[in-house]
């Protein structure tokens, strides 16, 4: 197997409409960058009324060193981000493309986080290059279907994954990390932390990878990792090996809000992440595993966009060194919007206009969210509902399922989980994948 190093430019929206999500943008952005490995190349761009560098100061990719001082410096720069201004996404894309021209790794990717449309600067559809895939994390419900599909159309490997809420953002970042680095993601789940308690998260590690990461990211940077018994505002993490024994492994990176373990040649089987915590206020944690340089892959395919009322097909290609894996248990959770965003925007048009007069940096969607929270605080104004669908193996070896009519417009999130045993590599495995299908309302 050949090691895959990746060159990644992260583009982060810090416009005025991102103000509520900024604490999670900082934690998750830092954790995403800190998961980079030696020989990866990274850079971080922010965009608001204009685009500018976050890390490094000059416009160039930086190669991650063995001591991880590069990712530490990048994380420190991300920690200083604040929100404000408009959304100049196009210039961020131009900056990213200029840096990517100097990339020396064969695998390249852009990561783009935004909560809405660009409203100043060049059109990102026009300037998005075709030679490098872009992985888009759409926060909330305000992403424009037209320009998302336009950017994705430039490269067949590009993907869009929606994050309805800020606390779910790290799950999307984990999926993007796996796609960008051609790594497998065996586990990618959210856990709730409350009071003094513990949780166990299973992570099935296949016998085809010599390098594994375990990542835990929690939603409050005032909570720190501790190697001992957790007291007030601390989290303790222990890796339990497949034989059920607690291991002495410590995180290679432990910063406020997250911790990352890196293991070489790990034992095959079901590991457990034991999370012990003592927190004053409830919070969430995103627990994930990554297998690098593996031959066992899940390739999830869904359409980018469908017309409202149409259904769509979920296809999962589950392979071992390119050959289909048979008799796996594959299922999908499909999360559907239970609201019509265009109708909500129209219904509250006057209140949105008043809010935008006072907050000109806020997008219509951000203004709608603020208006609804002011009129009915504590209510879920953008509800989603989930259904579970089994995928059946087809004659060509892929696993497929049909999703019925998309009754409402908006983002339909698909999360696929595949578990089984490969007779070729003679190992058990678990794989996860995420995608988003945009249901487009007819023009009126």
Secondary structure as GFF3:
##gff-version 3
##sequence-region A 1 444
A	DSSP	beta_strand	6	13	.	.	.	ID=ss1
A	DSSP	three_ten_helix	16	21	.	.	.	ID=ss2
A	DSSP	alpha_helix	22	34	.	.	.	ID=ss3
A	DSSP	beta_strand	41	47	.	.	.	ID=ss4
A	DSSP	beta_strand	51	55	.	.	.	ID=ss5
A	DSSP	beta_strand	62	63	.	.	.	ID=ss6
A	DSSP	alpha_helix	69	78	.	.	.	ID=ss7
A	DSSP	alpha_helix	89	100	.	.	.	ID=ss8
A	DSSP	beta_strand	107	114	.	.	.	ID=ss9
A	DSSP	alpha_helix	124	127	.	.	.	ID=ss10
A	DSSP	beta_strand	133	139	.	.	.	ID=ss11
A	DSSP	alpha_helix	145	152	.	.	.	ID=ss12
A	DSSP	beta_strand	159	163	.	.	.	ID=ss13
A	DSSP	three_ten_helix	166	168	.	.	.	ID=ss14
A	DSSP	alpha_helix	169	180	.	.	.	ID=ss15
A	DSSP	beta_strand	184	205	.	.	.	ID=ss16
A	DSSP	beta_strand	211	218	.	.	.	ID=ss17
A	DSSP	beta_strand	224	225	.	.	.	ID=ss18
A	DSSP	beta_strand	234	240	.	.	.	ID=ss19
A	DSSP	beta_strand	253	255	.	.	.	ID=ss20
A	DSSP	beta_strand	258	264	.	.	.	ID=ss21
A	DSSP	beta_strand	269	292	.	.	.	ID=ss22
A	DSSP	beta_strand	296	301	.	.	.	ID=ss23
A	DSSP	beta_strand	305	307	.	.	.	ID=ss24
A	DSSP	beta_strand	312	320	.	.	.	ID=ss25
A	DSSP	beta_strand	323	324	.	.	.	ID=ss26
A	DSSP	beta_strand	329	337	.	.	.	ID=ss27
A	DSSP	alpha_helix	341	347	.	.	.	ID=ss28
A	DSSP	alpha_helix	349	358	.	.	.	ID=ss29
A	DSSP	alpha_helix	364	375	.	.	.	ID=ss30
A	DSSP	beta_strand	384	390	.	.	.	ID=ss31
A	DSSP	beta_strand	392	393	.	.	.	ID=ss32
A	DSSP	beta_strand	399	403	.	.	.	ID=ss33
A	DSSP	beta_strand	410	422	.	.	.	ID=ss34
A	DSSP	beta_strand	427	440	.	.	.	ID=ss35
###
